[in-house]
Amino acid sequence: MAEGGDWTDFPVHDINYIVELGIKMNIRWGDLFFLLPHHECRHDVDRWDLFTERWDIWGLRWVSNQMPETFVHEDGLKWLGDFSGTISFGKYTARSDNDYDWDGILELRIDILNYKEAIGSLLVNIHGVTQDQERPSGGSYFVDYTIEPAVKFRTSGGTFIVFCQFQHRHDVDKCNGRTEDWSVLGFRYEW
């Protein structure tokens, strides 16, 4: 924002975004997606070259069905075994300012405990990327991950989630190949 807080000076071209096109098929154990493509844009204002990374990924994603409760219920407390997962695999195409080659994601979600209106849950996301050429870090691949403990509150229209994320990001495309770790405390609404 410019001095004085004028929101009209917000640089809209600096927004990071994802657009995903594809075909979805319902299969016995979940949903199968054909990504045609998954398009991503990251505006790297913190890089020395100030280039914006863009890429498309063509691939497959499988999202499992939510599993039913499997544990015993107690007074006012319900132990849950509700878990689901996602497996994604794809090839990078139409790349801009990176040497990414193949992409793989494994994500597991579990609802652990239900007490009154609150549901305790955990999400773990592991994301691996291979590269065409070695980067400043010296490796031909890197692995990022996110761990998110959360509390969910279901409403008639969706789910309100309070979370704490622990993220590890290997910025192998930056000039110095720096790896970053941080945590994010926040909330989101899913419908």
C-alpha positions in Angstrom: 0.0 0.0 0.0 1.1 3.5 -0.6 1.6 6.0 2.2 -1.7 7.0 3.7 -3.1 3.5 3.2 -4.8 4.0 -0.2 -6.1 0.5 -1.1 -6.4 1.5 -4.7 -2.6 1.3 -5.1 -2.7 -2.5 -4.2 -0.5 -4.2 -6.9 -3.0 -6.8 -8.1 -0.5 -8.3 -10.5 1.5 -9.5 -7.4 -1.1 -12.0 -6.2 -0.2 -15.7 -6.1 -2.9 -17.9 -7.6 -3.8 -21.4 -8.6 -6.2 -22.4 -11.4 -7.0 -26.1 -11.9 -8.9 -27.6 -14.8 -9.6 -31.3 -15.0 -11.9 -34.3 -15.3 -13.3 -35.9 -12.2 -14.3 -39.6 -12.0 -16.0 -41.2 -9.0 -14.5 -44.6 -8.4 -15.1 -47.1 -5.6 -12.5 -45.8 -3.1 -12.8 -42.1 -3.8 -12.4 -39.6 -6.7 -9.9 -39.7 -9.5 -8.9 -36.4 -11.1 -7.1 -35.9 -14.5 -5.4 -32.5 -14.2 -5.6 -30.7 -17.5 -3.7 -28.7 -16.3 -3.0 -27.5 -12.7 -1.7 -23.9 -13.3 0.2 -22.1 -10.6 1.7 -18.6 -10.4 4.0 -17.4 -7.6 5.1 -13.7 -7.6 8.6 -13.8 -6.0 9.0 -10.3 -4.8 11.7 -11.4 -2.4 14.1 -12.7 -5.1 17.0 -10.8 -6.5 15.8 -11.3 -10.1 12.2 -10.3 -9.3 10.9 -13.0 -11.7 7.5 -14.5 -11.3 7.4 -18.3 -11.4 4.6 -19.9 -13.5 4.1 -23.5 -14.4 1.5 -26.1 -15.4 1.3 -29.7 -14.1 -0.5 -32.4 -16.1 -1.1 -35.5 -14.0 -3.4 -37.6 -11.8 -4.8 -37.1 -8.3 -6.7 -39.6 -6.2 -8.7 -38.4 -3.2 -10.0 -41.2 -0.9 -13.5 -41.3 0.6 -13.7 -40.3 4.3 -13.5 -43.5 6.3 -16.2 -44.3 8.9 -15.7 -44.1 12.7 -13.8 -47.1 14.0 -13.3 -46.5 17.8 -15.5 -46.8 20.9 -17.7 -43.9 22.1 -17.5 -42.7 25.7 -19.5 -40.3 27.8 -19.4 -36.9 26.0 -16.3 -37.9 24.2 -16.1 -39.7 20.9 -12.9 -41.2 19.7 -12.8 -41.0 15.9 -11.0 -43.0 13.2 -12.1 -40.8 10.3 -9.2 -40.5 7.9 -8.8 -39.8 4.3 -5.9 -39.3 1.9 -4.7 -37.7 -1.3 -2.0 -39.0 -3.7 -1.0 -36.8 -6.6 1.6 -37.3 -9.4 2.3 -35.1 -12.4 4.7 -33.7 -14.9 5.7 -30.0 -15.0 5.1 -28.2 -18.3 5.1 -24.6 -19.5 7.6 -23.7 -16.9 8.9 -20.1 -16.3 12.0 -19.4 -14.3 12.5 -22.9 -12.7 13.7 -26.4 -13.7 11.0 -28.4 -12.0 10.4 -31.8 -13.7 8.1 -34.2 -11.7 5.8 -33.5 -8.8 4.4 -35.9 -6.2 2.1 -35.2 -3.2 1.0 -37.5 -0.3 -1.5 -36.0 2.1 -3.2 -37.7 5.0 -6.1 -36.2 7.1 -7.5 -37.7 10.3 -10.2 -36.6 12.6 -9.1 -37.9 16.0 -11.4 -36.8 18.8 -14.9 -35.3 19.0 -15.9 -33.4 22.2 -19.3 -31.6 22.1 -19.1 -29.3 19.1 -15.3 -29.5 18.5 -13.4 -32.1 16.5 -9.6 -32.4 16.9 -7.8 -33.2 13.6 -4.4 -33.6 12.1 -3.2 -33.0 8.5 0.2 -34.1 7.1 1.3 -33.1 3.6 4.5 -34.2 2.0 5.4 -32.7 -1.4 8.4 -33.9 -3.5 9.7 -32.2 -6.6 12.5 -33.4 -9.0 14.5 -31.0 -11.2 16.1 -31.1 -14.7 19.3 -29.6 -13.5 21.0 -29.2 -10.1 20.3 -25.9 -8.4 22.3 -23.9 -5.8 21.3 -26.4 -3.1 23.2 -29.1 -5.0 20.3 -31.6 -5.2 18.3 -33.0 -8.0 15.1 -33.0 -5.9 13.6 -31.4 -2.8 10.9 -32.3 -0.3 8.5 -29.8 1.4 6.1 -30.7 4.2 3.2 -29.2 6.2 1.9 -30.5 9.6 -1.4 -29.0 10.7 -3.0 -29.8 14.0 -6.5 -28.2 14.1 -9.9 -27.9 15.8 -12.9 -28.1 13.5 -16.4 -26.8 14.2 -19.1 -28.0 11.8 -21.9 -25.7 10.8 -24.9 -26.2 8.6 -23.1 -24.6 5.6 -19.5 -25.9 6.1 -16.7 -26.2 8.6 -14.9 -23.5 10.5 -11.3 -24.6 11.3 -8.8 -23.1 13.8 -5.3 -24.4 12.9 -1.6 -24.1 13.6 0.6 -25.1 10.6 4.2 -26.0 10.7 5.8 -25.6 7.2 9.1 -26.6 5.8 9.8 -25.0 2.3 12.9 -25.8 0.4 13.3 -22.7 -1.9 15.6 -24.4 -4.3 14.8 -22.0 -7.1 16.1 -19.0 -5.3 19.5 -17.6 -6.0 20.9 -18.8 -2.6 18.9 -22.0 -2.4 17.7 -21.2 1.1 15.4 -23.5 3.1 12.8 -21.9 5.3 10.8 -23.1 8.3 7.9 -21.3 9.8 4.6 -21.7 11.6 1.2 -20.1 10.8 -1.7 -19.7 13.3 -5.0 -19.0 11.7 -8.5 -20.0 10.7 -10.4 -20.9 7.5 -13.9 -21.8 6.5 -14.5 -24.7 4.1 -17.8 -25.4 2.4 
